[in-house]
């Protein structure tokens, strides 16, 4: 049985592979995988760009706030320092004016002489009070030493060589 040309053509069509070649299929799968990965990388880059832009905006706002706060602190410090310097200058001027008035009135007027006499009498009284305090302190010290010696004898402690610092048990 002989085949006619028409049947051979049908046979040739049937000999063509039904599925594409494996290399074409692998290349298509690789291209699809590359495309998917490229889309993911693009999304990640865009997300990082967005977050970096947000961080940059926040940092700029924080910097501006810090700069404004620092300037306000500097202004407050300057105002405080200027106020204190003005107060000091006024006090020094008042004291200098008082000294100038005293020197202009003479060295030892009746008022200055009486004030000097009062200061001397107060100084004498303070010296006498200090002397009395020292005497009272010495008496008190002697009484405490005597009391300590008595207590040590009562409780069984003996004073060797007469001083309370060197003690021995009886």
Secondary structure, DSSP 8 states (H G I E B T S, - for coil): ----HHHHHHHHHHHS-SS--HHHHHHHHHHHHHHHHHHHHHHHHHHHHHHHHHHHHHHHHHHHHHHHHHHHHHHHHHHHHHHHHHHHHHHHHHHHHHHHHHHHT-SS-HHHHHHHHHHHHHHHHHHHHHHHHHHHHHHHHHHHHHHHHHHHHHTTEEEGGG-TTSEEE-
